Amino acid sequence: MELIERAEELIKTATWRFAKTYANTWPHEYIVAEEQPEAFKVLSQAVAQLGTEGRFFKQPRIYWIHKNYKYWQIQNILNREPLKGYTPEEKMRYLQNPYKKGDL
């Protein structure tokens, strides 16, 4: 199975946690390597192999843009945010229940 196909499967089945701390400044979702090792491994590989260099302020980062999301890794955390951003309703829903599976 190709990397993109496997990544897409895991994106749909992973439980994404909304980053409540950054809800108003830099809203995004994430998974933790120790909690979801297979999803973290495959998605990290996708970022490393298919991503392109970008910047977060002055820090260089590798971002993988896939479908409606941007993915990136920081240590044992795999992050993502929708390219369109979150609506106020989505932010409120995720603040009330920060765990979800799949896409928006």
SEDO-722454 format. One record per atom (N, C-alpha, C): atom name; residue number from 1; chain; x, y, z. Coordinates in nm, 3 decimals. Each point is the difference from the previous one (the first is absolute). Example, Ala and Ser with C-alpha at 12.3 -4.5 7.8 and 13.67 -1.06 7.14 Angstrom:
BEGIN
<rec a="N" k="1" c="A" east="1.319" north="-0.569" up="0.780"/>
<rec a="CA" k="1" c="A" east="-0.089" north="0.119" up="0.000"/>
<rec a="C" k="1" c="A" east="0.090" north="0.120" up="0.000"/>
<rec a="N" k="2" c="A" east="-0.035" north="0.105" up="-0.072"/>
<rec a="CA" k="2" c="A" east="0.082" north="0.119" up="0.006"/>
<rec a="C" k="2" c="A" east="-0.077" north="0.109" up="0.073"/>
***
This chain:
BEGIN
<rec a="N" k="1" c="A" east="0.085" north="-0.119" up="0.000"/>
<rec a="CA" k="1" c="A" east="-0.085" north="0.119" up="0.000"/>
<rec a="C" k="1" c="A" east="0.089" north="0.125" up="0.000"/>
<rec a="N" k="2" c="A" east="-0.035" north="0.095" up="-0.081"/>
<rec a="CA" k="2" c="A" east="0.078" north="0.123" up="-0.009"/>
<rec a="C" k="2" c="A" east="-0.013" north="0.085" up="0.126"/>
<rec a="N" k="3" c="A" east="0.099" north="0.082" up="0.023"/>
<rec a="CA" k="3" c="A" east="0.004" north="0.085" up="0.118"/>
<rec a="C" k="3" c="A" east="-0.124" north="0.090" up="0.009"/>
<rec a="N" k="4" c="A" east="-0.039" north="0.062" up="-0.109"/>
<rec a="CA" k="4" c="A" east="-0.115" north="0.091" up="0.003"/>
<rec a="C" k="4" c="A" east="-0.128" north="-0.076" up="0.035"/>
<rec a="N" k="5" c="A" east="-0.018" north="-0.117" up="-0.058"/>
<rec a="CA" k="5" c="A" east="-0.120" north="-0.079" up="0.030"/>
<rec a="C" k="5" c="A" east="-0.005" north="-0.039" up="0.147"/>
<rec a="N" k="6" c="A" east="0.113" north="-0.045" up="0.053"/>
<rec a="CA" k="6" c="A" east="0.005" north="-0.039" up="0.142"/>
<rec a="C" k="6" c="A" east="-0.023" north="0.123" up="0.089"/>
<rec a="N" k="7" c="A" east="0.061" north="0.112" up="-0.036"/>
<rec a="CA" k="7" c="A" east="-0.018" north="0.124" up="0.077"/>
<rec a="C" k="7" c="A" east="-0.148" north="0.040" up="0.001"/>
<rec a="N" k="8" c="A" east="-0.066" north="-0.009" up="-0.114"/>
<rec a="CA" k="8" c="A" east="-0.141" north="0.037" up="-0.007"/>
<rec a="C" k="8" c="A" east="-0.086" north="-0.089" up="0.088"/>
<rec a="N" k="9" c="A" east="0.030" north="-0.129" up="0.004"/>
<rec a="CA" k="9" c="A" east="-0.073" north="-0.092" up="0.089"/>
<rec a="C" k="9" c="A" east="0.016" north="0.043" up="0.145"/>
<rec a="N" k="10" c="A" east="0.123" north="0.030" up="0.039"/>
<rec a="CA" k="10" c="A" east="0.028" north="0.035" up="0.139"/>
<rec a="C" k="10" c="A" east="-0.055" north="0.137" up="0.036"/>
<rec a="N" k="11" c="A" east="-0.003" north="0.092" up="-0.094"/>
<rec a="CA" k="11" c="A" east="-0.060" north="0.132" up="0.025"/>
<rec a="C" k="11" c="A" east="-0.147" north="-0.019" up="0.038"/>
<rec a="N" k="12" c="A" east="-0.067" north="-0.090" up="-0.069"/>
<rec a="CA" k="12" c="A" east="-0.143" north="-0.023" up="0.026"/>
<rec a="C" k="12" c="A" east="-0.026" north="-0.071" up="0.132"/>
<rec a="N" k="13" c="A" east="0.092" north="-0.085" up="0.042"/>
<rec a="CA" k="13" c="A" east="-0.025" north="-0.080" up="0.121"/>
<rec a="C" k="13" c="A" east="0.068" north="0.055" up="0.124"/>
<rec a="N" k="14" c="A" east="0.094" north="0.091" up="-0.017"/>
<rec a="CA" k="14" c="A" east="0.068" north="0.057" up="0.117"/>
<rec a="C" k="14" c="A" east="-0.097" north="0.084" up="0.082"/>
<rec a="N" k="15" c="A" east="0.026" north="0.007" up="0.129"/>
<rec a="CA" k="15" c="A" east="-0.077" north="0.088" up="0.087"/>
<rec a="C" k="15" c="A" east="0.082" north="0.128" up="0.016"/>
<rec a="N" k="16" c="A" east="-0.050" north="0.107" up="-0.059"/>
<rec a="CA" k="16" c="A" east="0.069" north="0.128" up="0.001"/>
<rec a="C" k="16" c="A" east="-0.044" north="0.081" up="0.122"/>
<rec a="N" k="17" c="A" east="0.095" north="0.059" up="0.068"/>
<rec a="CA" k="17" c="A" east="-0.026" north="0.080" up="0.119"/>
<rec a="C" k="17" c="A" east="0.014" north="0.148" up="-0.036"/>
<rec a="N" k="18" c="A" east="-0.102" north="0.078" up="0.032"/>
<rec a="CA" k="18" c="A" east="0.004" north="0.144" up="-0.027"/>
<rec a="C" k="18" c="A" east="0.090" north="0.066" up="0.104"/>
<rec a="N" k="19" c="A" east="0.091" north="0.085" up="-0.045"/>
<rec a="CA" k="19" c="A" east="0.093" north="0.069" up="0.090"/>
<rec a="C" k="19" c="A" east="-0.072" north="0.117" up="0.067"/>
<rec a="N" k="20" c="A" east="-0.064" north="-0.027" up="0.112"/>
<rec a="CA" k="20" c="A" east="-0.080" north="0.102" up="0.070"/>
<rec a="C" k="20" c="A" east="0.084" north="0.122" up="0.040"/>
<rec a="N" k="21" c="A" east="0.125" north="-0.023" up="0.036"/>
<rec a="CA" k="21" c="A" east="0.087" north="0.110" up="0.043"/>
<rec a="C" k="21" c="A" east="0.017" north="0.105" up="-0.109"/>
<rec a="N" k="22" c="A" east="-0.006" north="-0.043" up="-0.125"/>
<rec a="CA" k="22" c="A" east="0.023" north="0.091" up="-0.113"/>
<rec a="C" k="22" c="A" east="-0.128" north="0.032" up="-0.076"/>
<rec a="N" k="23" c="A" east="-0.114" north="-0.022" up="0.060"/>
<rec a="CA" k="23" c="A" east="-0.128" north="0.018" up="-0.069"/>
<rec a="C" k="23" c="A" east="-0.016" north="0.139" up="-0.059"/>
<rec a="N" k="24" c="A" east="0.046" north="0.102" up="0.070"/>
<rec a="CA" k="24" c="A" east="-0.017" north="0.138" up="-0.047"/>
<rec a="C" k="24" c="A" east="0.119" north="0.056" up="-0.075"/>
<rec a="N" k="25" c="A" east="0.116" north="-0.066" up="0.011"/>
<rec a="CA" k="25" c="A" east="0.120" north="0.055" up="-0.064"/>
<rec a="C" k="25" c="A" east="0.046" north="-0.080" up="-0.120"/>
<rec a="N" k="26" c="A" east="0.007" north="-0.131" up="0.012"/>
<rec a="CA" k="26" c="A" east="0.046" north="-0.086" up="-0.109"/>
<rec a="C" k="26" c="A" east="-0.074" north="-0.133" up="0.007"/>
<rec a="N" k="27" c="A" east="-0.129" north="-0.003" up="-0.030"/>
<rec a="CA" k="27" c="A" east="-0.078" north="-0.123" up="0.017"/>
<rec a="C" k="27" c="A" east="0.048" north="-0.111" up="-0.094"/>
<rec a="N" k="28" c="A" east="0.013" north="-0.118" up="0.058"/>
<rec a="CA" k="28" c="A" east="0.040" north="-0.118" up="-0.076"/>
<rec a="C" k="28" c="A" east="-0.037" north="-0.125" up="0.079"/>
<rec a="N" k="29" c="A" east="0.022" north="-0.114" up="-0.061"/>
<rec a="CA" k="29" c="A" east="-0.024" north="-0.130" up="0.062"/>
<rec a="C" k="29" c="A" east="0.131" north="-0.077" up="0.000"/>
<rec a="N" k="30" c="A" east="0.006" north="-0.105" up="0.081"/>
<rec a="CA" k="30" c="A" east="0.123" north="-0.078" up="0.005"/>
<rec a="C" k="30" c="A" east="-0.025" north="-0.142" up="0.049"/>
<rec a="N" k="31" c="A" east="0.099" north="-0.086" up="-0.025"/>
<rec a="CA" k="31" c="A" east="0.007" north="-0.133" up="0.059"/>
<rec a="C" k="31" c="A" east="0.136" north="-0.013" up="0.065"/>
<rec a="N" k="32" c="A" east="0.008" north="-0.085" up="0.101"/>
<rec a="CA" k="32" c="A" east="0.124" north="-0.022" up="0.075"/>
<rec a="C" k="32" c="A" east="0.055" north="-0.138" up="-0.035"/>
<rec a="N" k="33" c="A" east="0.130" north="-0.009" up="-0.024"/>
<rec a="CA" k="33" c="A" east="0.063" north="-0.124" up="-0.043"/>
<rec a="C" k="33" c="A" east="-0.029" north="-0.116" up="0.095"/>
<rec a="N" k="34" c="A" east="0.010" north="0.025" up="0.129"/>
<rec a="CA" k="34" c="A" east="-0.018" north="-0.107" up="0.098"/>
<rec a="C" k="34" c="A" east="-0.144" north="-0.051" up="0.007"/>
<rec a="N" k="35" c="A" east="-0.094" north="0.081" up="-0.040"/>
<rec a="CA" k="35" c="A" east="-0.141" north="-0.038" up="0.006"/>
<rec a="C" k="35" c="A" east="-0.047" north="-0.068" up="-0.129"/>
<rec a="N" k="36" c="A" east="0.057" north="0.039" up="-0.113"/>
<rec a="CA" k="36" c="A" east="-0.040" north="-0.054" up="-0.131"/>
<rec a="C" k="36" c="A" east="0.125" north="-0.023" up="-0.085"/>
<rec a="N" k="37" c="A" east="0.080" north="-0.100" up="0.038"/>
<rec a="CA" k="37" c="A" east="0.131" north="-0.017" up="-0.064"/>
<rec a="C" k="37" c="A" east="-0.004" north="-0.025" up="-0.150"/>
<rec a="N" k="38" c="A" east="-0.094" north="-0.080" up="-0.047"/>
<rec a="CA" k="38" c="A" east="-0.004" north="-0.029" up="-0.144"/>
<rec a="C" k="38" c="A" east="-0.037" north="0.125" up="-0.080"/>
<rec a="N" k="39" c="A" east="-0.102" north="0.072" up="0.043"/>
<rec a="CA" k="39" c="A" east="-0.040" north="0.123" up="-0.069"/>
<rec a="C" k="39" c="A" east="0.114" north="0.101" up="0.003"/>
<rec a="N" k="40" c="A" east="0.065" north="0.014" up="0.115"/>
<rec a="CA" k="40" c="A" east="0.111" north="0.095" up="0.011"/>
<rec a="C" k="40" c="A" east="0.113" north="-0.037" up="-0.096"/>
<rec a="N" k="41" c="A" east="0.036" north="-0.127" up="-0.002"/>
<rec a="CA" k="41" c="A" east="0.111" north="-0.046" up="-0.085"/>
<rec a="C" k="41" c="A" east="-0.028" north="0.027" up="-0.148"/>
<rec a="N" k="42" c="A" east="-0.116" north="-0.042" up="-0.047"/>
<rec a="CA" k="42" c="A" east="-0.031" north="0.013" up="-0.142"/>
<rec a="C" k="42" c="A" east="-0.018" north="0.146" up="-0.040"/>
<rec a="N" k="43" c="A" east="-0.071" north="0.077" up="0.082"/>
<rec a="CA" k="43" c="A" east="-0.021" north="0.141" up="-0.034"/>
<rec a="C" k="43" c="A" east="0.129" north="0.080" up="0.009"/>
<rec a="N" k="44" c="A" east="0.087" north="-0.035" up="0.092"/>
<rec a="CA" k="44" c="A" east="0.132" north="0.066" up="0.007"/>
<rec a="C" k="44" c="A" east="0.082" north="-0.030" up="-0.125"/>
<rec a="N" k="45" c="A" east="-0.009" north="-0.125" up="-0.047"/>
<rec a="CA" k="45" c="A" east="0.069" north="-0.037" up="-0.125"/>
<rec a="C" k="45" c="A" east="-0.056" north="0.080" up="-0.117"/>
<rec a="N" k="46" c="A" east="-0.131" north="0.016" up="-0.004"/>
<rec a="CA" k="46" c="A" east="-0.062" north="0.078" up="-0.108"/>
<rec a="C" k="46" c="A" east="0.050" north="0.144" up="0.003"/>
<rec a="N" k="47" c="A" east="0.006" north="0.059" up="0.118"/>
<rec a="CA" k="47" c="A" east="0.051" north="0.137" up="0.013"/>
<rec a="C" k="47" c="A" east="0.144" north="0.007" up="-0.050"/>
<rec a="N" k="48" c="A" east="0.084" north="-0.091" up="0.047"/>
<rec a="CA" k="48" c="A" east="0.142" north="0.002" up="-0.035"/>
<rec a="C" k="48" c="A" east="0.023" north="-0.025" up="-0.150"/>
<rec a="N" k="49" c="A" east="-0.073" north="-0.093" up="-0.058"/>
<rec a="CA" k="49" c="A" east="0.025" north="-0.040" up="-0.139"/>
<rec a="C" k="49" c="A" east="-0.076" north="0.083" up="-0.103"/>
<rec a="N" k="50" c="A" east="-0.117" north="0.049" up="0.038"/>
<rec a="CA" k="50" c="A" east="-0.085" north="0.069" up="-0.097"/>
<rec a="C" k="50" c="A" east="-0.014" north="0.150" up="0.027"/>
<rec a="N" k="51" c="A" east="0.051" north="0.043" up="0.114"/>
<rec a="CA" k="51" c="A" east="-0.017" north="0.140" up="0.039"/>
<rec a="C" k="51" c="A" east="0.099" north="0.094" up="-0.067"/>
<rec a="N" k="52" c="A" east="-0.025" north="0.127" up="0.021"/>
<rec a="CA" k="52" c="A" east="0.088" north="0.105" up="-0.051"/>
<rec a="C" k="52" c="A" east="0.037" north="0.093" up="0.113"/>
<rec a="N" k="53" c="A" east="0.113" north="0.067" up="-0.015"/>
<rec a="CA" k="53" c="A" east="0.045" north="0.089" up="0.107"/>
<rec a="C" k="53" c="A" east="-0.084" north="0.127" up="0.006"/>
<rec a="N" k="54" c="A" east="-0.029" north="0.037" up="0.119"/>
<rec a="CA" k="54" c="A" east="-0.071" north="0.124" up="0.026"/>
<rec a="C" k="54" c="A" east="0.054" north="0.062" up="0.128"/>
<rec a="N" k="55" c="A" east="-0.064" north="0.102" up="0.047"/>
<rec a="CA" k="55" c="A" east="0.044" north="0.067" up="0.122"/>
<rec a="C" k="55" c="A" east="-0.118" north="0.025" up="0.093"/>
<rec a="N" k="56" c="A" east="0.030" north="-0.013" up="0.128"/>
<rec a="CA" k="56" c="A" east="-0.091" north="0.043" up="0.105"/>
<rec a="C" k="56" c="A" east="0.074" north="0.113" up="0.069"/>
<rec a="N" k="57" c="A" east="-0.036" north="0.123" up="-0.035"/>
<rec a="CA" k="57" c="A" east="0.078" north="0.118" up="0.035"/>
<rec a="C" k="57" c="A" east="0.141" north="-0.022" up="-0.053"/>
<rec a="N" k="58" c="A" east="0.104" north="-0.007" up="0.082"/>
<rec a="CA" k="58" c="A" east="0.136" north="-0.019" up="-0.053"/>
<rec a="C" k="58" c="A" east="0.045" north="-0.145" up="0.004"/>
<rec a="N" k="59" c="A" east="-0.082" north="-0.088" up="0.054"/>
<rec a="CA" k="59" c="A" east="0.038" north="-0.141" up="0.013"/>
<rec a="C" k="59" c="A" east="-0.032" north="-0.077" up="-0.128"/>
<rec a="N" k="60" c="A" east="0.100" north="-0.070" up="-0.055"/>
<rec a="CA" k="60" c="A" east="-0.029" north="-0.082" up="-0.118"/>
<rec a="C" k="60" c="A" east="-0.082" north="-0.123" up="0.040"/>
<rec a="N" k="61" c="A" east="-0.094" north="-0.037" up="-0.083"/>
<rec a="CA" k="61" c="A" east="-0.085" north="-0.117" up="0.024"/>
<rec a="C" k="61" c="A" east="-0.024" north="-0.069" up="-0.135"/>
<rec a="N" k="62" c="A" east="-0.028" north="-0.128" up="0.009"/>
<rec a="CA" k="62" c="A" east="-0.043" north="-0.074" up="-0.118"/>
<rec a="C" k="62" c="A" east="-0.150" north="-0.019" up="0.012"/>
<rec a="N" k="63" c="A" east="-0.074" north="0.045" up="-0.102"/>
<rec a="CA" k="63" c="A" east="-0.146" north="-0.010" up="-0.002"/>
<rec a="C" k="63" c="A" east="-0.042" north="-0.091" up="-0.115"/>
<rec a="N" k="64" c="A" east="-0.094" north="-0.085" up="0.029"/>
<rec a="CA" k="64" c="A" east="-0.063" north="-0.082" up="-0.103"/>
<rec a="C" k="64" c="A" east="-0.141" north="0.052" up="-0.018"/>
<rec a="N" k="65" c="A" east="-0.029" north="0.051" up="-0.118"/>
<rec a="CA" k="65" c="A" east="-0.134" north="0.047" up="-0.034"/>
<rec a="C" k="65" c="A" east="-0.070" north="-0.115" up="-0.071"/>
<rec a="N" k="66" c="A" east="-0.108" north="-0.048" up="0.061"/>
<rec a="CA" k="66" c="A" east="-0.073" north="-0.113" up="-0.058"/>
<rec a="C" k="66" c="A" east="-0.149" north="0.024" up="0.016"/>
<rec a="N" k="67" c="A" east="-0.066" north="0.000" up="-0.114"/>
<rec a="CA" k="67" c="A" east="-0.143" north="0.028" up="-0.005"/>
<rec a="C" k="67" c="A" east="-0.029" north="0.133" up="0.069"/>
<rec a="N" k="68" c="A" east="-0.075" north="0.003" up="0.105"/>
<rec a="CA" k="68" c="A" east="-0.038" north="0.127" up="0.062"/>
<rec a="C" k="68" c="A" east="0.080" north="0.034" up="0.125"/>
<rec a="N" k="69" c="A" east="0.113" north="-0.068" up="0.022"/>
<rec a="CA" k="69" c="A" east="0.076" north="0.020" up="0.124"/>
<rec a="C" k="69" c="A" east="0.148" north="0.024" up="-0.026"/>
<rec a="N" k="70" c="A" east="0.062" north="0.063" up="0.098"/>
<rec a="CA" k="70" c="A" east="0.146" north="0.016" up="0.006"/>
<rec a="C" k="70" c="A" east="0.046" north="-0.080" up="0.121"/>
<rec a="N" k="71" c="A" east="0.099" north="-0.089" up="-0.019"/>
<rec a="CA" k="71" c="A" east="0.052" north="-0.087" up="0.105"/>
<rec a="C" k="71" c="A" east="0.146" north="0.036" up="0.029"/>
<rec a="N" k="72" c="A" east="0.040" north="-0.010" up="0.127"/>
<rec a="CA" k="72" c="A" east="0.140" north="0.020" up="0.037"/>
<rec a="C" k="72" c="A" east="0.028" north="-0.073" up="0.130"/>
<rec a="N" k="73" c="A" east="0.128" north="-0.028" up="0.022"/>
<rec a="CA" k="73" c="A" east="0.042" north="-0.075" up="0.118"/>
<rec a="C" k="73" c="A" east="0.090" north="0.087" up="0.087"/>
<rec a="N" k="74" c="A" east="-0.021" north="-0.008" up="0.130"/>
<rec a="CA" k="74" c="A" east="0.090" north="0.061" up="0.098"/>
<rec a="C" k="74" c="A" east="0.026" north="-0.107" up="0.106"/>
<rec a="N" k="75" c="A" east="0.119" north="-0.053" up="0.000"/>
<rec a="CA" k="75" c="A" east="0.041" north="-0.107" up="0.091"/>
<rec a="C" k="75" c="A" east="-0.099" north="-0.117" up="-0.007"/>
<rec a="N" k="76" c="A" east="-0.069" north="-0.031" up="0.110"/>
<rec a="CA" k="76" c="A" east="-0.090" north="-0.116" up="0.002"/>
<rec a="C" k="76" c="A" east="-0.146" north="0.038" up="-0.026"/>
<rec a="N" k="77" c="A" east="-0.021" north="0.115" up="-0.061"/>
<rec a="CA" k="77" c="A" east="-0.134" north="0.050" up="-0.029"/>
<rec a="C" k="77" c="A" east="-0.013" north="0.020" up="-0.152"/>
<rec a="N" k="78" c="A" east="-0.108" north="-0.054" up="-0.056"/>
<rec a="CA" k="78" c="A" east="-0.032" north="0.022" up="-0.141"/>
<rec a="C" k="78" c="A" east="-0.122" north="0.092" up="-0.002"/>
<rec a="N" k="79" c="A" east="0.016" north="0.115" up="-0.058"/>
<rec a="CA" k="79" c="A" east="-0.102" north="0.105" up="0.000"/>
<rec a="C" k="79" c="A" east="-0.067" north="0.012" up="-0.136"/>
<rec a="N" k="80" c="A" east="-0.120" north="0.059" up="0.002"/>
<rec a="CA" k="80" c="A" east="-0.065" north="0.034" up="-0.126"/>
<rec a="C" k="80" c="A" east="-0.096" north="0.116" up="0.025"/>
<rec a="N" k="81" c="A" east="-0.024" north="0.074" up="-0.108"/>
<rec a="CA" k="81" c="A" east="-0.102" north="0.105" up="0.003"/>
<rec a="C" k="81" c="A" east="-0.066" north="0.005" up="-0.136"/>
<rec a="N" k="82" c="A" east="-0.130" north="0.029" up="-0.002"/>
<rec a="CA" k="82" c="A" east="-0.067" north="0.012" up="-0.129"/>
<rec a="C" k="82" c="A" east="0.047" north="0.125" up="-0.073"/>
<rec a="N" k="83" c="A" east="0.017" north="-0.011" up="-0.128"/>
<rec a="CA" k="83" c="A" east="0.048" north="0.115" up="-0.077"/>
<rec a="C" k="83" c="A" east="-0.098" north="0.116" up="0.004"/>
<rec a="N" k="84" c="A" east="-0.127" north="-0.028" up="0.016"/>
<rec a="CA" k="84" c="A" east="-0.101" north="0.106" up="0.004"/>
<rec a="C" k="84" c="A" east="-0.013" north="0.062" up="0.139"/>
<rec a="N" k="85" c="A" east="0.065" north="-0.057" up="0.100"/>
<rec a="CA" k="85" c="A" east="-0.014" north="0.047" up="0.137"/>
<rec a="C" k="85" c="A" east="-0.124" north="-0.061" up="0.064"/>
<rec a="N" k="86" c="A" east="-0.026" north="0.037" up="0.123"/>
<rec a="CA" k="86" c="A" east="-0.115" north="-0.050" up="0.074"/>
<rec a="C" k="86" c="A" east="-0.105" north="0.110" up="0.011"/>
<rec a="N" k="87" c="A" east="-0.125" north="-0.037" up="-0.016"/>
<rec a="CA" k="87" c="A" east="-0.107" north="0.096" up="0.023"/>
<rec a="C" k="87" c="A" east="-0.016" north="0.018" up="0.151"/>
<rec a="N" k="88" c="A" east="-0.061" north="0.109" up="0.045"/>
<rec a="CA" k="88" c="A" east="-0.025" north="0.015" up="0.145"/>
<rec a="C" k="88" c="A" east="-0.080" north="-0.116" up="0.058"/>
<rec a="N" k="89" c="A" east="-0.094" north="-0.055" up="-0.077"/>
<rec a="CA" k="89" c="A" east="-0.080" north="-0.113" up="0.046"/>
<rec a="C" k="89" c="A" east="0.086" north="-0.124" up="0.018"/>
<rec a="N" k="90" c="A" east="0.092" north="-0.024" up="-0.094"/>
<rec a="CA" k="90" c="A" east="0.089" north="-0.115" up="0.012"/>
<rec a="C" k="90" c="A" east="0.090" north="0.015" up="0.122"/>
<rec a="N" k="91" c="A" east="0.054" north="0.119" up="0.022"/>
<rec a="CA" k="91" c="A" east="0.084" north="0.022" up="0.119"/>
<rec a="C" k="91" c="A" east="-0.077" north="-0.031" up="0.127"/>
<rec a="N" k="92" c="A" east="-0.123" north="0.048" up="0.010"/>
<rec a="CA" k="92" c="A" east="-0.080" north="-0.024" up="0.120"/>
<rec a="C" k="92" c="A" east="-0.027" north="-0.149" up="0.017"/>
<rec a="N" k="93" c="A" east="-0.032" north="-0.068" up="-0.108"/>
<rec a="CA" k="93" c="A" east="-0.027" north="-0.143" up="0.007"/>
<rec a="C" k="93" c="A" east="0.123" north="-0.076" up="0.048"/>
<rec a="N" k="94" c="A" east="0.118" north="0.036" up="-0.052"/>
<rec a="CA" k="94" c="A" east="0.122" north="-0.070" up="0.039"/>
<rec a="C" k="94" c="A" east="0.043" north="0.035" up="0.141"/>
<rec a="N" k="95" c="A" east="-0.028" north="0.120" up="0.044"/>
<rec a="CA" k="95" c="A" east="0.032" north="0.035" up="0.138"/>
<rec a="C" k="95" c="A" east="-0.086" north="-0.081" up="0.097"/>
<rec a="N" k="96" c="A" east="-0.123" north="-0.028" up="-0.039"/>
<rec a="CA" k="96" c="A" east="-0.089" north="-0.078" up="0.085"/>
<rec a="C" k="96" c="A" east="0.033" north="-0.149" up="-0.007"/>
<rec a="N" k="97" c="A" east="0.045" north="-0.048" up="-0.115"/>
<rec a="CA" k="97" c="A" east="0.037" north="-0.141" up="-0.017"/>
<rec a="C" k="97" c="A" east="0.124" north="-0.005" up="-0.089"/>
<rec a="N" k="98" c="A" east="0.120" north="0.004" up="0.060"/>
<rec a="CA" k="98" c="A" east="0.122" north="0.016" up="-0.080"/>
<rec a="C" k="98" c="A" east="0.047" north="-0.123" up="-0.078"/>
<rec a="N" k="99" c="A" east="-0.070" north="-0.114" up="0.010"/>
<rec a="CA" k="99" c="A" east="0.042" north="-0.119" up="-0.071"/>
<rec a="C" k="99" c="A" east="-0.097" north="-0.032" up="-0.113"/>
<rec a="N" k="100" c="A" east="0.055" north="-0.035" up="-0.116"/>
<rec a="CA" k="100" c="A" east="-0.084" north="-0.040" up="-0.111"/>
<rec a="C" k="100" c="A" east="0.079" north="-0.088" up="-0.095"/>
<rec a="N" k="101" c="A" east="-0.071" north="-0.073" up="-0.083"/>
<rec a="CA" k="101" c="A" east="0.064" north="-0.085" up="-0.101"/>
<rec a="C" k="101" c="A" east="-0.017" north="0.062" up="-0.137"/>
<rec a="N" k="102" c="A" east="0.099" north="-0.023" up="-0.087"/>
<rec a="CA" k="102" c="A" east="-0.012" north="0.039" up="-0.139"/>
<rec a="C" k="102" c="A" east="0.007" north="0.149" up="-0.026"/>
<rec a="N" k="103" c="A" east="-0.067" north="0.041" up="-0.107"/>
<rec a="CA" k="103" c="A" east="0.004" north="0.138" up="-0.044"/>
<rec a="C" k="103" c="A" east="-0.120" north="0.077" up="0.052"/>
<rec a="N" k="104" c="A" east="0.002" north="0.132" up="-0.021"/>
<rec a="CA" k="104" c="A" east="-0.111" north="0.086" up="0.043"/>
<rec a="C" k="104" c="A" east="-0.129" north="-0.040" up="-0.069"/>
***
